[in-house]
Amino acid sequence: MTDFDTDVLIVGAGPVGTWLAAELLAGGVGVRLLEARTERSAWSRGFTVQPRTLELFDTRGLADPLLSAGQSVDSWHFALGQTRLDFTGLPTRFASVLLNPQVRTEELMERRLLALGGEVTRGCRVTGLRQFPGRVEALTDSPAGPGRLTARYVVGCDGAHSTVRTASGIPFTGTETITTTLTADVVLDAPPPGGAPILSCEAGVLLTIPLPEGRHMVGVIDHATMHRTPPSPVPFAHLRAAVERVAGSDLGMRDPRRTATVGDAGKLAETYRSGRVLLAGDAAHMHYPMGGQGMNLGVQDAHNMAWRLTAVLRAGAASRVLDDYSRERRQVGAAVLDDVRAQVALVTAAGLDGFTLRRRFDTLLAEHPALNHDLAARLSQLGVRYGTLDGSDHSDPRIGARAPDLAFTAAPDGEGPRRLFETARPGRFALLDFTGGRLHAGRAVAGAGLDGLVDTAAVTPAPGAHPPMDQDQATAWSTAPAALIRPDGHTAWIGDDPGQALDTVKSLLF
């Protein structure tokens, strides 16, 4: 019999790996989390937490502390345009973008991991992998010397230059960097007037994001130099000159803590799974950070993967469940890459023609609310909808979409959930009986022997207390007798026969 060091070895302790590790631990799966860096980076690569990620945090009780630490804004940009995308009409309690340095978000995630009994092994680098039937061996290097760890599965969350992806032989294809953006963490003595975060003109585009301690993150796409490779590290004078060319002033820029470059390379892994090796986050997809989608996309990869690994390792689910992870999340990753490439094309269109194109697109967003709403749903990642098992769309638009946070009337004894998100537990399906118990869902689950996979709740929807929904959505959900919600919050079934819901669970897993 093979001895395993752990069920799942996760390589990379950024937000994606940390979230995955916590979800697996909460589901009863053994985890080792390795990180090559000896300490968490003090530099935030990202600042944006999108509404769908906030919903996931809410299901784990983490949304409120995150919201109290950051700044919520109810609109967001598309291609750094002047006409903002209106998030206020999105069907969620979190109808805004949260600006929060990524290091703070990572700290919150790591605290949850530690509370669940997990830890991060820092200063340990994976140098290679060997796959065998039933196990994976990871070769490691640490201050203690070379080593080897054996796991049932290995997950690469180790970034765009992933060792795990390379060692497993998964192709990573797409486009190389053509356009370079200069960024820095600085003090601005003369920030843009009115606090305007985006300046677009014939010379390029400038983005400024307020940070704690009176500082700003500055990003500049200088059309005069964007196709040149800047010196490394980027001299502060180089950055200042680029800002002056675009803004007509250096904005009183001083005291740089770090200057860096961001390229527009866009690549996607050919598959997110090769045998017992899986990929998530930047190891599976890389793109220019337009719209602040990167960390959010990766966390949602992890959330989708976690319940599947838990089902395979703890409930004997078929290994094809992990292929479904690859299929679903790769489609989402490809769509995000397409959106980002379209935005980069708008932002980098140079000269008067390019400036005119951006202004025309701004006008379209202002004059066509439906277009504005559609793009807001895409960037917020609330619009993700998975197809049925055969890859085709279901006629009911609720199936495959994430379930809204429906509100419930309190039970006479005061027990039970008040919101749908309160029913979400790591690794478990939720079968909700909206008739208040007349369908006897709990009896059906026990009879099918699925108690370890499916939680039930007899609830009564509270009219008018739901998050914003259009009339068609509100009517559809108000007439639903029962619903089966996947562990990642997406709707798997709606109907009035709990037996059909349990057949759906079996078809998804076995």
GULUM-812763 format. One record per residue: residue in three letters; x, y, z of N, C-alpha, C, O in turn. Coordinates in steps of 0.1 Angstrom, whole numbers, plus 5000, padded with zeros to 4 digits. Atoms other than C-alpha are relative to their C-alpha. Example, Ala and Ser with C-alpha at 12.3 -4.5 7.8 and 13.67 -1.06 7.14 Angstrom:
# residues 2
ALA500949885000512349555078500950125000501950125007 SER499149895000513749895071499250115008499750225009 
***
This chain:
# residues 510
MET500949885000500050005000500950125000501950135007 THR499249875001501350354991499750095012498550115016 ASP500249904990501950595019500050144994500850174986 PHE500149875006500850945011500350105011500050095023 ASP499749894991502151265027498850085002498650155012 THR501249924999498851425020499049964988499549894979 ASP501050025011495651394999500350094988500550044976 VAL499849905011496251714979501250095004501250155014 LEU498849914999499551894975499750134991499650114979 ILE500349875007498952264965501350084999501950105010 VAL498849925002501852454950499750144997499150174987 GLY500349865001501652824955499050055010497850015009 ALA500949964989500153004985499550154998499450225008 GLY500749875003498753314968498549995003498249895010 PRO501450014996495053384971499349884994498449825001 VAL500750125006494053094948500449885007499549805011 GLY499650124993496152824965499450015015499149905020 THR500449994986495152955000498549985001498149915010 TRP501450024999491452964992499749854997498849795004 LEU500250145003491652614977500349915012499649825015 ALA499650084988493452475007499050015011498749915017 ALA501049984990490952625031498749924997498149865006 GLU501250075004487952485011500249855002499349785006 LEU499850154999489452135010500149965015499549865018 LEU499950044986490352135047498650005006498349915014 ALA501449994995486752245055499249884996498249845003 GLY500750125005485551945035500649875005500149775001 GLY499450124994487751705054501149934991501449814993 VAL498950055008490551665028501350045006501550165010 GLY498749974996494151645038500850094990500750064978 VAL499349905009496251935024501450035005501650055017 ARG498749934997499852055022500150114990499850104978 LEU499949885008500352405009501450055000501950095011 LEU498649965002503852494996500150144994499350174985 GLU499849875006505152844988501550024999502350005009 ALA498649985002508552914973500650125008501750125012 ARG499549884993508753264989500049985015499249905020 THR499950024986509853285024499050085008498850055020 GLU501049924993507253545033499050064989499450074978 ARG501049955009504053695018500550134994501150215001 SER499649885006504753974993499450125006498250125009 ALA500549884995504354325006499450094988498750194991 TRP500549925012503454444970498749934995498749814993 SER501350045005499854414958500050004985500150114979 ARG500150005014499554294923498650044995498550094984 GLY501349965004495854354923499350075011499850075023 PHE500749924990493354574941498549975000497750035008 THR501450015003489954454929499449875004499949765001 VAL500850124996487454214945498650024993497950124997 GLN501349995008484454164921498949945008499049865017 PRO501250044992480854104933499949855002499549805013 ARG500250154998480853724926501049955011500749865018 THR499050044990484053684947499550045014499749965024 LEU500549964987482453884975498849915004498749885016 GLU501150104997479453644973500649875006500149825016 LEU499450124995481753354978500650025014500449945023 PHE499649974986483353525008498950015010499049975021 ASP501149994991479953595022499549865004499149845016 THR500450144996479153215022500949945010500649845017 ARG499050044989482153175045500250105011501150085019 GLY500049904989481453475067501250104999501550155010 LEU498849925002484353675053499750144993500650224992 ALA500349885008482553945033500150135009500650235005 ASP500149884992481954195062501450055004501650175002 PRO498749944997485554215074500850054988501650154989 LEU499349955012486754255038499450144996500150234992 LEU500749885004484154525031500550125009500650235005 SER499649904990485154715063501550054997501850165002 ALA498649965002488854715052500250074987501250144985 GLY499849945013488354835016499050114997498350165005 GLN500849895005486555094995499149954989499549904979 SER500950055010483355004976499750114990499450224994 VAL500449915010482655174943498949934992499049824988 ASP501150065007479355124925500050004985499049984978 SER499950015014480655154890501549964997502449975005 TRP498750045004483655024871500250034985499350074978 HIS499749965014485455084838500049884991500349774995 PHE499850105010485554894806501150074990500850174985 ALA498949945008488854954787500450145005500850224996 LEU499649874994489655244811499350114993499950224991 GLY500849905006486855434795499450105010499550085022 GLN500649894992485155754807498649975005498250015016 THR501350044996481655604808500149875008500549775003 ARG499850114991481555374837498949904998497849934994 LEU501050105000479755044839499350015013499950015024 ASP500849984988476855074864499849865006499149775001 PHE500150124992477054794890498750005009498449895014 THR501149994990474054914910498849914996498049885005 GLY501150085004471554714890500349854999499449774995 LEU499750155001473354374893499249935011499049985022 PRO500950084991471354094910500849945011500949825012 THR499250054989473454074941499950105012499650225010 ARG499949914989473754224976501350085000501550185007 PHE498749945001477254324966500150074986501050034978 ALA500149945013476454554937501050124999500750234997 SER498949915001479854724937501349934999501349805001 VAL498650065000483554664932500750055013500650165017 LEU499349964988485654654963501550024996502149934991 LEU498649975002489054824961500749975013500550035023 ASN499350044988491354654986501449944995501449854987 PRO498850065004495054584983500049855001499549795011 GLN500150155000495554214974500749945013500249835017 VAL499350064989497954165003499049995012499149905020 ARG501050004989495054245027499049894998498649825008 THR500950115003492754005010500749865003500149775008 GLU499250124997495453735012500149975015500049865019 GLU499950014986495853805049498749945006498849855015 LEU501350054995492153745055499849854996499349775004 MET500150145004492253415035500949915009500549815013 GLU499050084992495353295054499549985014499749885020 ARG500550014987493653365087498949895001498949815010 ARG501050105000490753145077500749864999500349775006 LEU499250125002493252875066500549955014500449835017 LEU499550034987494952885100499049955010499249865018 ALA501150034991491652875118499549864998499049795007 LEU500450135003490852555100501049895002500849775000 GLY499050094997494052395111501149984989501949904990 GLY499050005011496052455079501250095003501250165013 GLU498949924999499352615074500750014986500449944977 VAL499249985012501752745047501449965003502050015012 THR498650044999505152575043500750094990500750074978 ARG499349905009507252865030501549964998502149885006 GLY498650035003510652855014500249864994501349814994 CYS499950135006509852524997499650014986498450044983 ARG500349995014510052504960499949874993500649774996 VAL500150135008508752224937500850014988500750114980 THR499149995012511352144911499649904989500149914978 GLY500450105010509651854893498949915005498649915017 LEU501050094997506851604892500249864993500849854983 ARG500150145007506451224885498649955003498349935015 GLN501350064998503051074880500149854999500849804990 PHE500150155000502250714888498549975001497750055005 PRO501450044998498950524888499750025015500349955024 GLY500449984986497250644920500750105008500350135019 ARG499349904992499750904931500950094991501150074979 VAL499049915006502051194922501150035010500850055022 GLU498849974992505551254935500550144996500750164984 ALA499449865003506751614938501450015006501649975018 LEU498649984996510451684940500150145005499650234999 THR500049874994511151974963501450045004502449965004 ASP498849944995513952204974499750105010498950195008 SER500249904989514152395006501350025008502349955004 PRO498749994992516752515031500549885006501749865009 ALA499650134995516752165045500649914990501149804993 GLY499450085011517852035011498949944992497749964994 PRO501050075009516151824984499149915007499549855017 GLY500950094993513051624993499049954990499149984978 ARG501150065009510051434979498849995008498849955020 LEU501350014993506351454988499149924990499149944978 THR500950085007503751204977498650045003498250055015 ALA501349964998500151304972499149934990499549884980 ARG501050065009496951164956499850104988499650054976 TYR500149905010496651494936501050115003501250145014 VAL499249884999498851794929499350114993498850094981 VAL500749895007497352134921501050124999501650165009 GLY499149895003499452404905499350135001498550174992 CYS500549864998498552754918501250095000501250195007 ASP498749934999502052874911500350104989501550114985 GLY499849885009501553154886500249974986500349854981 ALA499950015014502053224850501249914995501249864984 HIS498850085003505553054850500049875007501049825012 SER500250124992504152744867500949894997501049844986 THR499250125001506552474874499249874999499549784992 VAL500950115001503652234879499549984986499549874981 ARG500550015014502252304845501149954991500849864982 THR498950045009505552274828500449855002500649784992 ALA499650134997506451954846499049894996499349784993 SER501050095004503151794837499850004985499049924980 GLY500150005015503551884800498850064994498550034983 ILE501249945006500452084796500450134992501050224997 PRO499749885008500752334767499350135005498250125010 PHE500449874996500352704775500250094988501350144986 THR499949935013499552894743499250135000498350155008 GLY500649885002498553234732500950104994501650074985 THR499249895006500153574726501050055010500850055022 GLU499049944992503353724739499750155002498950214996 THR500249864997503654074753500450094988501550084982 ILE499749905011503454354727500050145007500850235003 THR500149874993502354644750500449995014500049895021 THR499550004986503954734783499450125007499550235002 THR500549904991502354934811501050025011501549925017 LEU499149974989504455114837499150025012498150095011 THR500849984988503155094873501050045011502250015011 ALA499349964988504255234906499150035012498050075010 ASP500649974988503255274942500750135005501950135009 VAL499349874998503855654948499150095009497950065012 VAL500749894995502755964966499750104989500650134982 LEU500449905010500856214944499750135008498650145015 ASP500349874993501056574957498950084992498250164998 ALA501049945008498756684928499249904992499449894980 PRO500750115007496456394920499050064990498750184990 PRO500949955010494056424890498850085007498450045017 PRO501149924994491356694896498749925002498449844994 GLY501350074997488156574912500249855004499249785004 GLY499850144997489756244921499849914988499649794990 ALA500250085012489256124885501049894999502249934997 PRO499050105000490955784884500649974986501649904985 ILE499650045014491255754846500150134991499250214991 LEU499849895010492656004820500349934987501249854986 SER499850055014492355914783500250114990499350204990 CYS499849895009493756124756500849944988501049824987 GLU499350055012495656094722501349955004501849864997 ALA498750044997498856044740500149865008501149805009 GLY500050134992497755734761498950015010498050085010 VAL501050024989495855634792500750005013501749935014 LEU499550004986496555694829499049965010497950005009 LEU500950054990495055514858500650035014501850015015 THR499649984986495355614895499049945009497849965008 ILE500850064990494055414924500550045014501650015017 PRO499649974986494055544960500449885008499749785007 LEU499550114991495955324985500050055014499950175016 PRO499949964986496155335023501350095001502250104993 GLU498949914996498555585039500250124990501350174989 GLY499949895009497755855013500849984988501350084981 ARG499250035012499555674985499049974988497849954990 HIS500750045012498455584949500749904993502049894993 MET499550095010498955304925499850074987498750114983 VAL500149935013499755464891500349904990501349834991 GLY499750085012499555284858499950084988498950154986 VAL500149915012500355454825500349924988501349844987 ILE499850055014500055334789500450114992499550194987 ASP499449895008502255574771500149964985501049884982 HIS500050055013501555534734501450024993501749964983 ALA498749975007504955684725501049895003502049874996 THR499050104996506855404744499449865003500249785007 MET500650124995504355124750500549874993500449764999 HIS499550115007505954894724501549985002502149894996 ARG498650024997509454934738500249935013499449945022 THR499750074988511054714764500750105010501850145006 PRO499349914991511854944794501149945007501249825008 PRO498950064991514954904816499449935012498249965016 SER500450084988514654664845501150015011502249975008 PRO501249954995514154774872499750144993500650204988 VAL500449885007512155074857500550125008500150135020 PRO499549884993513955404867498750095002497850104994 PHE501149914997511555644884499950114990498850154987 ALA500149895010512455914859499349954987498750034981 HIS500650065012511355684831498450005002497750044993 LEU501550004997507855644848499550155000498550174994 ARG500449864999507656024855499850064986498950134984 ALA500149955013508356104819498849954992498250034985 ALA501250065006505655874807498750065005497850094997 VAL501249934995503056024830499950144995498850194992 GLU500049865005504056374819499550014986498850104982 ARG500450005014503556284783498549984999497850034990 VAL501450035001500056144789499250115008498150155002 ALA500949924992498756374817500450154999499650245003 GLY499649865001500756694809500650055013501050175014 SER499449974987502056684845500549875006499949775003 ASP499650124993503856444867499249985013499449895021 LEU500950014989501056494893500750015014500149965024 GLY499349994987503556574920500549875005500549845017 MET499750144996504756214920501450005007502450065003 ARG498850014992507356124946500049885009498949815009 ASP499950114990508555864971499549864994498649805000 PRO500450135005508255554949500449885009501649875013 ARG499750124993508055224968500449894991501349804994 ARG499750105010508155014937499650044987498550104985 THR500449985014508155054900500149874993501049794996 ALA500150135007507254764877499450024986498950134983 THR500750005013505954674843499049895000499149795007 VAL501150105002502854484832499949984985499750084978 GLY500150035014502754314798498649954997497849915005 ASP501450045005499654224777500049864995499149834987 ALA500050135004500653864771498749935004498249955015 GLY501250084997497553634770500149864996500349824985 LYS499950145002497753264774499149915008498649965018 LEU501050094993495552964783500649864999501049824989 ALA499650145000496452614793499049924991497849944991 GLU500850085009495252354768499049925008497949895003 THR500950074991493652164797500350045014501550085017 TYR499749974986493352234834500249875008500449885020 ARG499750134993493851864842500849914991500549894979 SER499350105007496451614832500249885011501149905019 GLY499950114990495951284852499750055014498650105016 ARG500249964987496351364888500650145003500850185015 VAL499549864999497751714882498950104995498450084984 LEU501049905004495352014881500650145001501650165008 LEU499549865000495852384875498950105003497750075001 ALA500949904997494152694888500750145000501950145002 GLY499449864999494653074887500950024988500749974977 ASP499049965010497553224867500749884994501249894983 ALA499350125006499052874862499149954988499749884979 ALA500950055010495952804840499850104989499450074978 HIS500349895009495453144824500750135004500850165016 MET499449874997497353474822499550104990499250074978 HIS500549895009496153804808500450135006500750145018 TYR499849874995496654174811498950035011497849995009 PRO500949984989495054294844498950104997498650185006 MET501049915004492354494826498749965007498249855005 GLY501350024994489154524846500149935014499149915020 GLY499850064987490654364877499349865002498649845012 GLN500650134999489554004870500949895004500449785007 GLY499150124999492653794875499849935013499649815012 MET500150074988492553714912498649945002498549825006 ASN501450054998488753674911499849884991499149784996 LEU500150125008488953434882500749885006500149775006 GLY499350114994491453224900499349955013499349835015 VAL500750054988489553214933498849924996498549825003 GLN501250085005486453094914500449874994499749774994 ASP499450135004488652824898500149915012499649805012 ALA499850084988489552714932498749955007498649845011 HIS501350034994485952724944499349884993498749804999 ASN500650115009484852504915500749875002500149765003 MET499250124999487652264919499949935014499949815015 ALA500050064986487452214957498949905003499249805008 TRP501150094997484052054959500149874991499749764996 ARG499850125009484951814930501149915006500949795007 LEU498950084993488251704947499549945013499849825016 THR500650054988486351664979499149884997499149785004 ALA500950115004483751444962500849884996500449764999 VAL499250115005486351234945500749935012500849805013 LEU499250064989488451184977499249955012499749865019 ARG500850034988485751165003498749924997498249855006 ALA501250075003482751024985500149904988499149844984 GLY499850105010484250804958499450044986499149964978 ALA500549965013483051024929500949964989502149944991 ALA499250035012484250944894501050104997500750224999 SER499049905003487451104883499650094988500250204987 ARG500449915010485651254853499450135005499350234998 VAL500549884993484251504878501150114998500850234997 LEU498949915002487651664875500250054986500750164984 ASP500049965014487451674837498950114999499150214991 ASP501149905001484151874842500550135006500250245000 TYR499449884995486152124863500850064989500750184986 SER499249955011488652164834499150064989499450174984 ARG500949955010485852204809499350135003499350224996 GLU500849884996483752454828500950125002500650234996 ARG499249884996486552674841500950054988501250174987 ARG499249965012488552674808499150094991499650184985 GLN500949925008485452804790499950145006499950244998 VAL500149874994485253084815501350084998501350204995 GLY498749935002488953164813500250054986500750164984 ALA499949965014488853174775499150134997499550224990 ALA500849885001485953424777500650125006500550235000 VAL499449894993487753644801501250054991501450174989 LEU498949965009490853644778499550084988500150174984 ASP500649935011488653744749499650155004499950244996 ASP500549874995487154034769501250095002501250214999 VAL498849924997490654154780500650044988501150164986 ARG499449965013492054144745499250114993499950204988 ALA500849905006489154354733500350145007500450245000 GLN499749874993489854614760501350054997501550174996 VAL498649955003493554624754500050064986500750164984 ALA500049945013492854684717499450145000499950234993 LEU500549874999490754984726501050105007501250215002 VAL499149914992493255124751501350034992501850144994 THR498749985006496255084729499950064986500950084979 ALA500249935013494655234697500650145001500050225009 ALA499349884998496955524692499550124991498850104982 GLY500349885008496555884679498650045001497850005009 LEU501449945000493456074671499049894996497949895002 ASP500950115003491855764655499749925012498549885015 GLY500250084989492355564686499250075011498350025017 PHE500749924990491155844709498550014996497650015004 THR501349995005488055884687499249875002498049875006 LEU500650134998487355514689499649985014498549935017 ARG500350014986487455524727498850095004497950045011 ARG501149914997485155824728498749944995497649955001 ARG501250055005482655654705499549885008498349875010 PHE500450114992482655344726499450055013498449995018 ASP500649944988482055554757498650054997497750035006 THR501349965004479055704739499049884999497949895004 LEU500950125001477655354731499649955014498549915016 LEU500350054986477955254768499050105007498150055015 ALA500949914994476055574778498649994994497650015001 GLU501350005007473355544752499249875000498149864997 HIS500650135000472655174755500249935013501149855015 PRO499950064986471955064791500149854999500849795008 ALA499950155001471554694780501449964998501949865004 LEU498550035002475154694767500850025013501649945016 ASN499349964988476354864798499849895011500749845018 HIS500350104990474554604820500649874997501149805006 ASP499450135004475754304800501550005003502049905008 LEU498550004997479454414803500250005015501249945020 ALA499850004986478954484840499849865006500549825015 ALA500250144995477554124845501249924997501649835004 ARG498950085004480553984826501250035009501949945014 LEU498849964992483254184845499849965015500749925021 SER500350034986481554124879500149855002500249805013 GLN500050155000481553744870498849945006498849835010 LEU501350054996477953714881499349934988498449864990 GLY500750055012477053624845500449864996500049814986 VAL499650135003478853294845498949905001498249895011 ARG501050115000476553004835500649884994501249894983 TYR499550135005477652644831498949934992497749934996 GLY500950085008476052424805499749875007500249845018 THR500350134994474552074812501149914997502149944990 LEU498950105001476651764813500449974985501649944983 ASP499750035014476451714775500650124993500850124981 GLY499449885005477752064770499050104993499450204989 SER501049925006474452204757499350095010499450065022 ASP500749924991472452484772498749955004498049884996 HIS501350044995469352414793499050114997499450234997 SER501049905004466152584783499650095012499250215010 ASP500249924988465752714819501250085003502250025007 PRO498849924998468153004823500650005014501750045016 ARG499550014986468452944860501049885002501949895010 ILE499150124999470152604855501350034995501550084983 GLY498749975004473852644854500550145005501750165006 ALA499649874995473753004867500250005015499749915021 ARG499950004986474753104901498750045006498050135001 ALA501349984994471853104925500050135008501050165014 PRO500049884993470853444939499849985015499349875019 ASP500150014985470953504977498650025004498350135010 LEU501449994997467253444982499850015016500649955023 ALA500349984985465753555016498949915004498049894996 PHE501050094995463653325037499350055012499950135020 THR500849974988460953375063500549925011500749805010 ALA499550084989462053275097499049895004497849915004 ALA500950114996460752945109499450035014500050125021 PRO500749974987458352945139501049995012500950065022 ASP499150034988461152805162501250094999502150085008 GLY498949925002463553065149501349944995502350004993 GLU498950085006465852795135500050014985499050054979 GLY499950015014467052755100500650134993500850235000 PRO499449905007468652975074499150124997497950104995 ARG500749885004467553335067500350044985499550114979 ARG499649975013469353355034500649874993501149785000 LEU499550125007470353105007501549985002501949875004 PHE498650024998474053175011500449945014501449895015 GLU499750064987473753065047499949845000500449785009 THR500150145002473052715034501249944994501449814994 ALA498950055007476352685016501149955009501550025019 ARG499050064992478852445031501049934991500649884981 PRO499050055009482152335016499849854997499649775006 GLY500150135005481852024995498649935000498549814998 ARG501350064999478151975000498950074991499050194990 PHE501149945008475052024978498950055010498950005022 ALA501149954992472052214992498749974992498550024981 LEU501350025006468552084984499050085008498750055020 LEU500849914993466152354993498549984996498149984984 ASP501450025002462452284997499350135003499150165015 PHE500649874999460752614991498549995005497950105007 THR501450014995457352475002499949995015498849985021 GLY500050014986458352475038500149865006499949855018 GLY499950134995458752105040499149904995499249784998 ARG501050095006455851955021500649904991499949794989 LEU499450105009458251774997500849905007501249805000 HIS499350104992459951585025501449974994501849854992 ALA498750025007463451645009500949925009501749845004 GLY499150074991465251525040499849855000500849775000 ARG500350145001463551185038500549944988501149834988 ALA499550055012464451145002501549995000502049894995 VAL498550005000468151225008500449885009501349815005 ALA499750114991468250975037499849864993500549774994 GLY500350135007466550705016501049974988501249854985 ALA499050025010469050754988501449985005502349954997 GLY498750024995471950725011501050114997502250094996 LEU499249885004473251075002500250105011500550225008 ASP499949914988473351225037501350075000501450195005 GLY498749944999477051285034500350104989501450164990 LEU499849915012476751485002499050114999499350224993 VAL501149905002473451675004499450045013499049965021 ASP500749944989472151905030498650054995498450084984 THR501349965004468451985030499550125010500050135021 ALA500549894992466552295042498550024996498350044984 ALA501449975003462752345044499850155003499950195015 VAL500149864998462252715039498850064992498249994984 THR501149925007459652975028500650134995501050215004 PRO499449875005460853255005499350125006498150125008 ALA500549874995460353605019499850094988500850154983 PRO500249915011458653814992500650135001500550205012 GLY499449865000460454134983501250025008501750135008 ALA498849984991463454065005501249954993502349934999 HIS498850065007465753924978500950114994500550234994 PRO499149905006468754094962499350044986498449984982 PRO500649955012467954294930499949904989500949834986 MET500250095012466454084902499050074991498150144995 ASP501049955009464554174871498749925002498749825009 GLN501350064997460854084870499949854996499349775004 ASP500150145004461253764851500849915009500349805013 GLN499250084990463953634875499249995013499149885018 ALA500750004988461853734905498849904999498549835009 THR501250095002458753554891500449855000499849775006 ALA499550145001460753244882500449945013500049825016 TRP499550054987462353204916498849995010498849905019 SER501150004990459153284935499049884998498349845007 THR500950115003457352994918500849865000500249764997 ALA499250125000460152734922499649925012499749975023 PRO500350084988459052444944501249965008501249955020 ALA498850044993462552324952501250024990501050034978 ALA498849985009466152374939501149935007501349925019 LEU498850064996469352184941501250104996501450134985 ILE498949905002472452414945501349925002501549865012 ARG498750064999475852284938500950065011500550175015 PRO499149944989478652334964500650134996501050215005 ASP499449875004480052624943498950114998499250224993 GLY501049905000476652804944499350014987498450104985 HIS500750005013475452724908498849905001498949805007 THR501250084999471952584903500149884991500449894979 ALA499950125008471852224892498749944996498649874986 TRP501350065002468152144893498950095006499250145017 ILE501249934995464752304898498849914997498649874985 GLY501250085003461452104902499349985013499450055023 ASP500850034988459051944926500149865004499449815013 ASP499750144996460451594929501449985005502349984997 PRO498650014994463351554953500849884994502049884994 GLY499450125006464051214937500850044987501949994985 GLN499349955012464951394904501250085004502350074997 ALA498849934996467251624923501149915004502349945001 LEU498950094996469151334938500549924988501749884988 ASP499550065012469351164904501050104993502050064987 THR499049905005471051494893501349995007502450005001 VAL498850014993473551464921500849884996502049884993 LYS499350125004474351104911500650024986501749974983 SER499549985014474751204874501250095000502050084991 LEU498849914999477151484884501249935005502349975001 LEU498850054992479351264906500349864996501549824997 PHE499750145001479050894897499849954986500049834983 
***
